[in-house]
């Protein structure tokens, strides 16, 4: 039962970190690069939150596979957008 708790905690920490990055991205001038960064961070927060919800459902004994999978894909798309933003800033 320890693994779902660790997974839940790590997803919540990742969502909190993404929120801090989103706040930073919104504080500057809005450019094409910053919009990629904003949307990337937002999708990562949503994906991590969905995976955290999946962890809560798993702790309660419910089926969580679909929510976890969709959350992972959303997080991956957000990560790709963040990489594009970083690449464009170079």
N, C-alpha and C positions, 0 to 999 in steps of 0.2 A: 504494500500500500504506500510505501515511501516514494516510489517512482512517480506516481501521478501527482503527489504533493510537490515534488521538486519541479516537475514539468509545469504545473500550475503557477508556481512561484516565479520560475524563470520567464514564462510568457508574460506575466504581469510586470516584471521588471523591464523586459524588452519594450512593452507598450509604454511604460513610464519614460524610458529613455527616448523612444520615438516622439513622445509628446514634447520633451525638452528640445529635441532637434527641430520639430515642427515650429515651436515658438521662436527659435533662433532664425529659421528660414523665413518666417513671417515678419521679423523685425527689420529686415533690410529692404532694399529697393526691389520692386517686383520686375524681374526680367524673365526671359524664357527659361534660363537655367534655374532660377529660383522657383518658378512654377513646377518644373520637373521635380525639384527637391521637395516642394510642399506636397504635391500629389503623391510622390514616392513615400514620404514619411507618413502621410495620412493613410495610405493603403497598408503600410507596415503596421501601424497602430491598430487598424481594423482587423488585419490578419492575426496579430498577436492576441487581441481581445477575443476573437473567435476561438483561438486555440486554448485560451484560458477558460472560456465557457465550456469547451470540450473537456478540459480537465476537471471542472466542477461536476459535469454530468458523469464522468467516469467514476469520480469518488462516490457518487450516489448510485452507481451500478447501472446507469443507463447507457445506451449505445451512443457513442460519441464520434465514430469514425468519419462520418460525412462532414460534420462541422470542422473537425480537425483537418481533414484533407482540403476543404475549401479555404479554410483559414491559412493553411500553408501556401496554397497557390496565390492567394491575394497578397500575402507577405512577400512571396517571391517576385511578383509583378512590381510591387512597391520598391523592392531592392533594385530591380533592373532600372526603374525610373531614377532612383537616387544615383546609381552608377552613371547613367546618361548625364545627369546634372553635374556630377563631378568631372566627367570627361569634357563637357562643354565649357566648364570654367577654366580648363587648362589653356 
